[in-house]
């Protein structure tokens, strides 16, 4: 497993912090020691101190996509095909301008 570690030098000491696990922080005099120690702390944290579980959260009101209500509302509009053609032409013009730079 690869874990991102933020390593910085401050006042002659190296501070290593696990990006995804903010509780895991070490401070050492040498860079190598800080890296070794953060690795050990992460290993202990991920294998001994915690467990990964999944829980179901029952929502009272289901969350609806607001766009679903509008889906297909223009299917019978006589100008819809013309609008689509205009959008396509405009996008092609933009792409042509972008690639000509």
N, C-alpha and C positions, 0 to 999 in steps of 0.2 A: 504494500500500500504506500502510496506517495502522499505525504502531507506537506502543505505549504507552510514554511516557517519564515516569519519576519525577523531578520537579524539586523541589529544596529549597534553601533559603537557609541557609547555615551560616557564621558568622564573616565576614559581609559578602561571601561568594562564593556563586555558584550552582553546584550540583552536579546534573548531569543524568545519569541512568542509564537505559539501555534495559531495560524490564521483561523482555522475552523473551530478551534477549541480555546477560547480566550482564557480559560482557567489555567492553562499550561504556560507558565513563564519561568525562565531561568535567567540568572545573571552570573557571569563568570569573568575571570580576568583574561582568558584566552578564547579566541574564536573557536578553535577545535574542541575545547572543553565544553563550551556553550552548546555546540552542535551535538556532541555526544550526550550531554545531559538532557537536552530537549528530546532526543530520540528515546532515551530511557524513560523519561516521564510520559511521553506519548504512548509508548508500549505498555507501561503500567496502567495508564488511564484507559486505554482502549481494550485491554485484556483482563484486568483485575478489578478495576473500580466501577466500570459501567457495563451496561448491556444495551443492545439495540433492540427495541421492541416496536411494534406497530399497534396503535389503538384506533378504534373507530369513534368518530365524533358525530353523534346524531344531530343533524341540523333540523330545527323546527320548520323553517321555511326553506324549500329548495331554492338554490340560487339559479335563476334563469338567465340565459343570454338575451340581452335586450334586443339584439339584432334579429333573433329568430322570428319575432312578431312581424318584422318588416320584410322577411325573406320572400321573394317572389312578387312583391307588390307592384312591380313594373312589367310583369310578364305580358299583360294585355295592352300596354301603352303603345300606341302606334309610332311614337317618336323614339322609342327605346333603342331600336336598331341603329337609327341615325346617331344617337348619342354614343353608342358603343363604337361606331365607326370614327366619330370625332375624337374620342378618347384614344383609340388605337393610332390614328394619324398624329395626334399630339405627342404621344409617347415615342413614336418612331422619329419624329422631328427632334425631340429632346435627346434621344439616344444618338442620333446622327451628329448633333452639335457636340455632345459629350465626347464622342470618339474622334472627332476631327481636331480636338485640341492637342 
